[in-house]
């Protein structure tokens, strides 16, 4: 089975100030996450995101002297990406099995 690496694609939605802030946060997280992967010499798969990887990421950010709020924001971004990925996979699986979108 082919493993899916964590590739973060960010679409900018300029409809509201909240979306602009979210876009800026995700863009910053993407850069930091890519640097983290370089630091551990590994491209992570979704299945690799475990509590151990989480701990390593927090240690990495602490070594960079990031504030707890910044670290928390990056953790929140990672969680949101994982949840969205799971929803997208479920919608794709539902569509493949039934031929219908999961929101129909």
N, C-alpha and C positions, 0 to 999 in steps of 0.2 A: 504494500500500500504506500503510495506516495505521501510523504509528509509535507505539510504546508508551512513554509517559513512565515514568520511574522513580518509582513510588509505593510507598512502604514501608509495609506493613501488618504490624503486630506482634501476634501472639496470645500472651497470657500463659498459660503452662503452669506451674502451681504444684506439680508433682509432685516436684521436687527443688530443692536449693539451686543446683545448676549451672544449671538452667533459669531460676531467678530472677535469677542473675547475668547470664546471656545476655540475658534480657529487659531488664534495666537497661542493659546495654551497647548493645543495639540501639535502645532508646528514646533514649538519649543520642546515638547516631549519627544517628538520624532527625532530631532537632532540628538537629544540626550540619550535616547534609547539606542540609536545607531552607534554612538560613542561607547556606550556600555557594552554592546555586542563586540565592538573592536577590542575593548579592554579585556574581555574574557576570551577573545580569539574564537568566537563562535557565533554563527547565525542561528538564532533560536527559532524553533518550531512552536506552534501553539501548544503542542503536547508537552513541550519543555518548560512551560510557565508553571512552576511549582512554588511551594513555599521556600524551597532552597534558592531558587532563582530570585524570588522576591527579596529574601534576606541579603543575597549578594548585591542586588541592585541598591538596596537601602545602604549597605556598607559602602558601596561605590559612591553614592551621592554624599554620604557623610564625609568620606575622604576628600571630596571636592568642597567641603565646608558649606554645603547647602543648608539653609534653614529648615527646621522641621516642616514649616508651611510649604516650602518649595518641594520637599520630598513628598509630602502628602499629596500635593497637586499632581505630581508625576505618577504616583501610585494610583490615584483616582483616574487619571487618563488611561493608564494601562488596564485597569478594571473595566472601564467603559468600552475600550476597544475589544477586550475579550468577550464581554457580554454581547456587543453588537455582532461580533464574529459568530458567536453561537447562534444568535437569532437568524443571521443570514444563512448559516449552514442548515438550520432547521427549516427555513423557508425553502431553500433549494431542495432538500430531501423531500419535503412535503410535495413540492411541485413535481419532482421526479416520480414519486409514488402514485400521486393522484391526478397529475396533469392540471392541478389548480394551484393558484397562489394560496399561501397559508392565511391570508387576510380576507379570503372570499367567504 
